[in-house]
Amino acid sequence: MSRGQVRAISSEPALPVASPESVGLCPQRIGQLMTVLQSEVERQRLPGAVALIARHGKLALFESIGALDPALGTPMVQDAIFRIYSMTKPIVSVAVMMLMEQGKLLLNDPVAKYLPEYAAQKVATLVDGAVELRDLQQPATLQDLLRHTAGFTYEFMGSSAVQRQYAQSRIGSRSRSNAEFSHALAGLPLMFEPGSTWEYGRATDVLGRIVEVVSGQALGAFLQAQIFKPLGMTDTGFSVPPQHHGRIAEPFARDPEGGLQMRVIDVREDAAMESGGGGLASTASDYARFLQCLLNRGEFGGVRLLGPRTVDFMTADHLGSIPVNAGASRALLPPGHGFGLGFAVRKDLGVATVPGSVGSYFWGGMAGTTFFVDPAEDLFACLMLQAPNQREYYRMLFRNMVYATLVD
């Protein structure tokens, strides 16, 4: 197979296929991208991957390399199913904005309007080295949840008093229902005053519960009916049916660089919690449909999920002068970027260490999946892999090399 070509698979490609040069991409440079990824497979740093680049509504690259399951030596396939973790967040954020467009919620509504358990939240404050709980100056809003300024955190992103409480309460357990999770989280203190700091955390899991309360459906059922089925995302869900277990991509059993290997979620079984922040499994082709819908400002294949101005609103910076917390959160949001309603958003042409247009937006997942959308170039790209400890390296490498293919 020549570089940039798409081989036939059992499911329809997400988009029509085009030669790279017909959409302003250099075939040799696309070949170089795949050669570098193949060399990572040969060095046994990367089990396998599916890479996809689309421009002007057409697929210029859709290729699989390496192993689907390195333990078995099964070849990677283009319709492989990946745990996408936090690439769930943009989908759930779109679901919330759909409910907003339907007049069912307002972004300045307090969280407690829909989830009363959050009415009595406290914020943890250090006073003379001791943790004190204080009343909130202002309640968190739905906008705070969408832009990660609601004061929540993740237990694996540090060792503060609040993060230790998250860990001790096993807040990440998938054995609780979304409603049970929400009550458990509401009983824990906030790490920051709402609206004061960007701290990446469990806010989108709370949004998932809000979708349930407002819509009257389980989160998975709502996403299936309102987003996945309309867009033709046939392989996306919170668990993988038995007949498709043979398509699930797996990481190495041990970290190739000797680090502590992250244990990935089991998507073969239904979990009680349908995590709006990180529970979905999907394919490159399915996620491409979602990304093309965003790039089209809310429409794909004759189906409109959102109005164009709502997508523009979501992909604008919503932080302004709100600072980013130092540490793990700062590492997630590169210099020159702000955060919209579900995505990191590029504000400056320079400053960051990777190329990209002003107005481009991106996010990724903890197991290694990543995407970015560049409206100025009418382009999006997606890299699906399961290499948790190497995820930051491959995100940056992929972004650099995709932009290098643009030659028009």
Rosetta blueprint (number, residue, H / E / L):
1 M L
2 S L
3 R L
4 G L
5 Q L
6 V L
7 R L
8 A L
9 I L
10 S L
11 S L
12 E L
13 P L
14 A L
15 L L
16 P L
17 V E
18 A L
19 S L
20 P H
21 E H
22 S H
23 V H
24 G L
25 L E
26 C L
27 P H
28 Q H
29 R H
30 I H
31 G H
32 Q H
33 L H
34 M H
35 T H
36 V H
37 L H
38 Q H
39 S H
40 E H
41 V H
42 E H
43 R L
44 Q L
45 R L
46 L L
47 P L
48 G E
49 A E
50 V E
51 A E
52 L E
53 I E
54 A E
55 R E
56 H L
57 G L
58 K E
59 L E
60 A E
61 L E
62 F E
63 E E
64 S E
65 I E
66 G E
67 A E
68 L E
69 D E
70 P L
71 A L
72 L L
73 G L
74 T E
75 P E
76 M L
77 V L
78 Q L
79 D L
80 A L
81 I E
82 F E
83 R E
84 I L
85 Y H
86 S H
87 M H
88 T H
89 K H
90 P H
91 I H
92 V H
93 S H
94 V H
95 A H
96 V H
97 M H
98 M H
99 L H
100 M H
101 E H
102 Q L
103 G L
104 K L
105 L L
106 L L
107 L L
108 N L
109 D L
110 P E
111 V H
112 A H
113 K H
114 Y L
115 L L
116 P H
117 E H
118 Y H
119 A L
120 A L
121 Q L
122 K E
123 V E
124 A E
125 T E
126 L E
127 V E
128 D L
129 G L
130 A E
131 V E
132 E E
133 L E
134 R E
135 D E
136 L L
137 Q L
138 Q L
139 P L
140 A L
141 T E
142 L H
143 Q H
144 D H
145 L H
146 L H
147 R H
148 H L
149 T L
150 A L
151 G L
152 F L
153 T L
154 Y L
155 E H
156 F H
157 M H
158 G L
159 S L
160 S L
161 A H
162 V H
163 Q H
164 R H
165 Q H
166 Y H
167 A H
168 Q H
169 S L
170 R L
171 I L
172 G L
173 S L
174 R L
175 S L
176 R L
177 S L
178 N H
179 A H
180 E H
181 F H
182 S H
183 H H
184 A H
185 L H
186 A H
187 G L
188 L L
189 P L
190 L E
191 M L
192 F L
193 E L
194 P L
195 G L
196 S L
197 T L
198 W E
199 E L
200 Y L
201 G L
202 R L
203 A H
204 T H
205 D H
206 V H
207 L H
208 G H
209 R H
210 I H
211 V H
212 E H
213 V H
214 V H
215 S H
216 G L
217 Q L
218 A L
219 L H
220 G H
221 A H
222 F H
223 L H
224 Q H
225 A H
226 Q H
227 I H
228 F H
229 K H
230 P H
231 L H
232 G L
233 M L
234 T L
235 D L
236 T L
237 G E
238 F L
239 S L
240 V L
241 P L
242 P H
243 Q H
244 H H
245 H H
246 G H
247 R H
248 I E
249 A L
250 E L
251 P L
252 F L
253 A L
254 R L
255 D L
256 P L
257 E L
258 G L
259 G L
260 L L
261 Q L
262 M L
263 R L
264 V L
265 I L
266 D L
267 V L
268 R L
269 E L
270 D L
271 A L
272 A L
273 M L
274 E L
275 S L
276 G L
277 G L
278 G L
279 G L
280 L L
281 A E
282 S E
283 T L
284 A H
285 S H
286 D H
287 Y H
288 A H
289 R H
290 F H
291 L H
292 Q H
293 C H
294 L H
295 L H
296 N L
297 R L
298 G L
299 E E
300 F E
301 G L
302 G L
303 V E
304 R E
305 L L
306 L L
307 G L
308 P H
309 R H
310 T H
311 V H
312 D H
313 F H
314 M H
315 T L
316 A L
317 D L
318 H L
319 L L
320 G L
321 S L
322 I L
323 P L
324 V E
325 N L
326 A L
327 G L
328 A H
329 S H
330 R H
331 A H
332 L H
333 L L
334 P L
335 P L
336 G L
337 H E
338 G E
339 F E
340 G L
341 L L
342 G L
343 F L
344 A E
345 V E
346 R E
347 K L
348 D L
349 L L
350 G L
351 V L
352 A L
353 T L
354 V L
355 P L
356 G L
357 S L
358 V L
359 G L
360 S L
361 Y E
362 F E
363 W E
364 G E
365 G L
366 M L
367 A L
368 G L
369 T L
370 T E
371 F E
372 F E
373 V E
374 D E
375 P H
376 A H
377 E H
378 D L
379 L E
380 F E
381 A E
382 C E
383 L E
384 M E
385 L E
386 Q L
387 A L
388 P H
389 N H
390 Q H
391 R H
392 E H
393 Y H
394 Y H
395 R H
396 M H
397 L H
398 F H
399 R H
400 N H
401 M H
402 V H
403 Y H
404 A H
405 T L
406 L E
407 V L
408 D L
